[in-house]
Amino acid sequence: MADEIKNTTENTEVTNDEEVIEEVTEEAAEENESTVAEDEATENTNENGSENSESEAEKKESKLVDDVLEIVESTLLTVFVIVMIFTYLLHPVNVVGGSMKNTLIENDRIFMTTVYGGPHYGDIVVINNDMAYLLDENNNVVERDITGSPLKECIIKRVIAEPGQTLEIDAEKEQVIVDGKVLDEPYIRATVNNAWEAFDYPITIPEGYYFVMGDNRRESSDSRVSDIGLIKKDQIYGKAVLRYSPFKNFKFLLF
């Protein structure tokens, strides 16, 4: 009987030991699973973090490239607009001589436009005086070769009479008369006192030609002299619109 009890006790202890071992094993397994899960979660977190960092870096790089391209595009557009303006719209011109005093004086810098209507009376124009055009007794245009003349150059004058208008210069009364009306000329430095020798007045300006004069009437070589005469429209480079230098004398040259 004692042996049975002893055996039973031993069996019970063995069973208890097995249960303890099982519990310990299960706990260890659970801990291992938990550790593995944590490791996997950590790895996933690291991977996601790495992916996010790479994604953010790519976004920053893409934004930088977009910004650079936008700056380049804006710069090229600005340069293009400026080139177009100074090629087709505005051209800088340096004034030489004193024939346009006091409106323009020597070394003034102006902008000339090649896009304009006209020209019309009062407009200041830049002219390529490569040929002089005069009138015969029948009011027909004749060419005068001015090769070797000091006036064969680029000149700047004011339009006084347009095609179809009749012009008279009365030197004694110091008047310029267009279509029977004495011009009111607040822009001139002094009244005209010489008709010079190019024409016998009155004259009618032929189609496609203009009569021009300097504002400094008594010291201006203009349409009154035979080395300039009438100005053909094709000789006109453009119309003066703005004096930009010296800056203190900044002025729009619109009449």
C-alpha positions as CSV (number, residue, x, y, z in Angstrom):
1,M,0.0,0.0,0.0
2,A,2.8,2.4,0.9
3,D,4.4,1.6,-2.4
4,E,1.3,2.5,-4.4
5,I,0.9,5.7,-2.5
6,K,4.6,6.5,-3.2
7,N,4.2,5.6,-6.9
8,T,1.0,7.7,-7.1
9,T,2.8,10.6,-5.5
10,E,5.7,10.2,-7.9
11,N,3.4,10.0,-10.8
12,T,1.6,13.1,-9.6
13,E,4.9,14.9,-9.3
14,V,5.9,13.8,-12.7
15,T,2.6,14.9,-14.2
16,N,3.0,18.2,-12.4
17,D,6.5,18.6,-13.7
18,E,5.3,17.9,-17.3
19,E,2.6,20.4,-16.9
20,V,5.1,23.0,-15.7
21,I,7.4,22.2,-18.5
22,E,4.5,22.5,-21.0
23,E,3.5,25.9,-19.5
24,V,7.1,27.1,-19.6
25,T,7.4,25.9,-23.2
26,E,4.2,27.6,-24.3
27,E,5.2,30.8,-22.6
28,A,8.6,30.7,-24.3
29,A,6.9,30.0,-27.6
30,E,4.5,32.9,-27.1
31,E,7.4,35.2,-26.1
32,N,9.3,34.1,-29.2
33,E,6.3,34.7,-31.4
34,S,5.8,38.1,-29.8
35,T,9.5,38.9,-30.3
36,V,9.3,37.8,-33.9
37,A,6.2,39.9,-34.4
38,E,7.9,42.9,-32.9
39,D,11.0,42.3,-35.0
40,E,8.8,42.1,-38.1
41,A,6.9,45.2,-37.1
42,T,10.2,47.0,-36.5
43,E,11.5,45.8,-39.9
44,N,8.3,47.0,-41.6
45,T,8.5,50.3,-39.8
46,N,12.1,50.7,-40.9
47,E,11.2,49.7,-44.4
48,N,8.2,52.1,-44.5
49,G,10.4,54.9,-43.0
50,S,13.0,54.3,-45.6
51,E,10.4,54.3,-48.3
52,N,8.9,57.5,-47.0
53,S,12.3,59.2,-46.8
54,E,13.1,58.2,-50.3
55,S,9.7,59.4,-51.5
56,E,10.2,62.8,-49.7
57,A,13.7,63.1,-51.2
58,E,12.3,62.4,-54.7
59,K,9.5,64.9,-54.2
60,K,12.0,67.6,-53.1
61,E,14.2,66.8,-56.0
62,S,11.3,67.0,-58.4
63,K,10.2,70.3,-56.9
64,L,13.7,71.7,-57.3
65,V,13.8,70.7,-60.9
66,D,10.4,72.2,-61.5
67,D,11.5,75.5,-59.8
68,V,14.7,75.6,-61.9
69,L,12.7,74.9,-65.1
70,E,10.2,77.6,-64.2
71,I,13.0,80.2,-63.6
72,V,14.7,79.3,-66.9
73,E,11.3,79.5,-68.7
74,S,10.5,82.9,-67.2
75,T,14.0,84.2,-68.0
76,L,13.9,83.0,-71.6
77,L,10.4,84.6,-72.0
78,T,11.6,87.9,-70.6
79,V,14.7,87.9,-72.8
80,F,12.5,87.0,-75.8
81,V,10.1,89.9,-75.1
82,I,12.9,92.4,-74.6
83,V,14.6,91.3,-77.9
84,M,11.2,91.6,-79.7
85,I,10.6,95.0,-78.2
86,F,14.1,96.4,-79.2
87,T,14.0,94.6,-82.6
88,Y,10.5,95.6,-83.8
89,L,9.2,98.3,-81.5
90,L,11.8,100.5,-79.9
91,H,15.3,101.4,-81.0
92,P,17.8,103.6,-79.1
93,V,19.0,106.7,-81.0
94,N,21.7,109.2,-80.1
95,V,21.0,112.8,-81.1
96,V,23.9,114.6,-82.8
97,G,23.9,118.3,-83.6
98,G,21.7,121.2,-82.5
99,S,19.1,121.5,-85.2
100,M,16.3,120.3,-82.9
101,K,17.0,122.6,-80.0
102,N,15.4,123.2,-77.6
103,T,13.3,120.0,-78.0
104,L,16.3,117.8,-78.3
105,I,20.0,118.7,-77.8
106,E,23.2,117.0,-78.7
107,N,23.8,113.7,-76.9
108,D,20.2,113.3,-75.8
109,R,19.2,109.6,-76.1
110,I,15.8,108.8,-77.4
111,F,13.7,105.7,-78.3
112,M,12.4,105.5,-81.8
113,T,9.6,103.2,-82.8
114,T,9.2,101.6,-86.2
115,V,5.5,100.8,-85.5
116,Y,3.4,103.9,-85.8
117,G,0.7,105.5,-88.0
118,G,1.5,108.3,-90.3
119,P,3.8,110.1,-89.9
120,H,1.7,113.2,-89.3
121,Y,2.3,116.9,-88.7
122,G,4.3,117.5,-85.6
123,D,5.9,114.0,-85.4
124,I,9.7,113.9,-84.9
125,V,11.2,111.4,-87.3
126,V,14.6,109.8,-87.8
127,I,15.5,109.8,-91.5
128,N,18.0,108.1,-93.7
129,N,19.0,111.0,-96.0
130,D,20.6,108.9,-98.7
131,M,19.0,110.8,-101.6
132,A,17.5,114.3,-102.0
133,Y,14.1,114.7,-103.8
134,L,13.2,118.0,-105.4
135,L,10.4,119.3,-107.7
136,D,10.6,120.5,-111.2
137,E,8.5,123.3,-112.8
138,N,5.6,120.8,-113.2
139,N,5.7,119.8,-109.6
140,N,7.2,116.4,-110.5
141,V,9.7,114.7,-108.2
142,V,13.3,114.7,-109.4
143,E,16.1,112.9,-107.7
144,R,19.3,114.7,-106.7
145,D,22.4,112.6,-106.1
146,I,24.1,113.9,-102.9
147,T,27.1,111.6,-102.9
148,G,29.9,113.4,-101.0
149,S,27.5,115.8,-99.3
150,P,28.0,116.1,-95.5
151,L,24.2,115.9,-95.2
152,K,24.2,112.3,-96.6
153,E,23.6,110.8,-93.1
154,C,21.0,109.9,-90.6
155,I,19.1,113.1,-89.5
156,I,16.3,113.9,-87.1
157,K,13.6,116.5,-88.0
158,R,9.9,117.4,-87.4
159,V,7.2,116.8,-90.0
160,I,5.7,120.1,-91.1
161,A,3.7,119.2,-94.2
162,E,2.2,115.9,-95.3
163,P,1.3,114.5,-98.8
164,G,-1.3,116.7,-100.6
165,Q,-0.8,119.8,-98.4
166,T,0.3,123.1,-99.8
167,L,3.3,124.7,-98.1
168,E,4.4,128.4,-98.1
169,I,7.4,129.9,-96.3
170,D,7.2,133.6,-95.8
171,A,10.8,134.6,-94.7
172,E,9.9,138.3,-94.4
173,K,7.0,137.7,-92.0
174,E,8.9,134.7,-90.5
175,Q,5.9,132.4,-91.0
176,V,5.3,128.8,-92.1
177,I,1.9,128.5,-93.8
178,V,0.2,125.1,-94.5
179,D,-3.0,125.0,-96.6
180,G,-3.4,128.8,-96.1
181,K,-3.0,128.6,-92.3
182,V,-0.1,130.1,-90.3
183,L,1.3,127.3,-88.1
184,D,1.3,127.9,-84.4
185,E,4.6,126.3,-83.4
186,P,5.3,126.4,-79.7
187,Y,8.1,123.9,-80.1
188,I,10.5,126.0,-82.2
189,R,13.5,127.9,-80.8
190,A,13.1,130.8,-83.2
191,T,10.9,131.7,-86.1
192,V,12.0,130.9,-89.7
193,N,13.9,133.8,-91.4
194,N,15.2,131.9,-94.5
195,A,13.5,129.8,-97.0
196,W,16.9,128.6,-98.4
197,E,17.1,127.5,-102.1
198,A,15.5,124.1,-102.6
199,F,12.0,125.2,-103.7
200,D,10.1,128.1,-105.2
201,Y,7.1,128.4,-102.9
202,P,4.3,127.7,-102.6
203,I,4.6,123.9,-103.3
204,T,2.2,121.0,-103.0
205,I,3.7,118.0,-101.3
206,P,3.5,114.9,-103.6
207,E,2.0,111.7,-102.5
208,G,4.5,109.6,-100.5
209,Y,6.7,112.5,-99.5
210,Y,7.0,114.9,-96.5
211,F,8.4,118.3,-95.8
212,V,10.5,118.4,-92.6
213,M,12.2,121.1,-90.6
214,G,14.4,121.4,-87.4
215,D,13.0,123.1,-84.4
216,N,16.1,125.3,-84.3
217,R,14.9,127.0,-87.5
218,R,17.8,129.4,-88.0
219,E,20.5,126.7,-87.6
220,S,18.8,123.7,-89.2
221,S,19.6,122.1,-92.5
222,D,16.3,120.5,-93.5
223,S,13.9,120.2,-96.4
224,R,14.6,123.8,-97.3
225,V,18.1,122.9,-98.6
226,S,18.7,121.0,-101.9
227,D,20.8,118.3,-100.3
228,I,17.8,117.1,-98.3
229,G,14.7,118.3,-100.0
230,L,11.5,116.3,-99.7
231,I,11.6,113.2,-97.6
232,K,10.4,110.0,-99.1
233,K,8.4,107.8,-96.8
234,D,10.8,104.9,-97.4
235,Q,13.6,107.0,-96.0
236,I,12.0,107.3,-92.6
237,Y,13.4,104.9,-90.1
238,G,10.9,105.6,-87.4
239,K,9.2,108.0,-85.1
240,A,10.8,109.4,-81.9
241,V,8.6,108.7,-78.9
242,L,10.6,109.1,-75.7
243,R,13.8,110.9,-74.4
244,Y,15.2,108.6,-71.7
245,S,18.7,110.2,-71.2
246,P,19.7,112.3,-69.4
247,F,17.1,111.0,-67.0
248,K,16.4,114.4,-65.5
249,N,15.1,115.4,-68.9
250,F,12.9,112.3,-69.3
251,K,10.1,113.2,-71.7
252,F,7.6,111.7,-74.0
253,L,8.0,113.2,-77.5
254,L,4.4,113.0,-78.6
255,F,2.9,116.0,-80.3
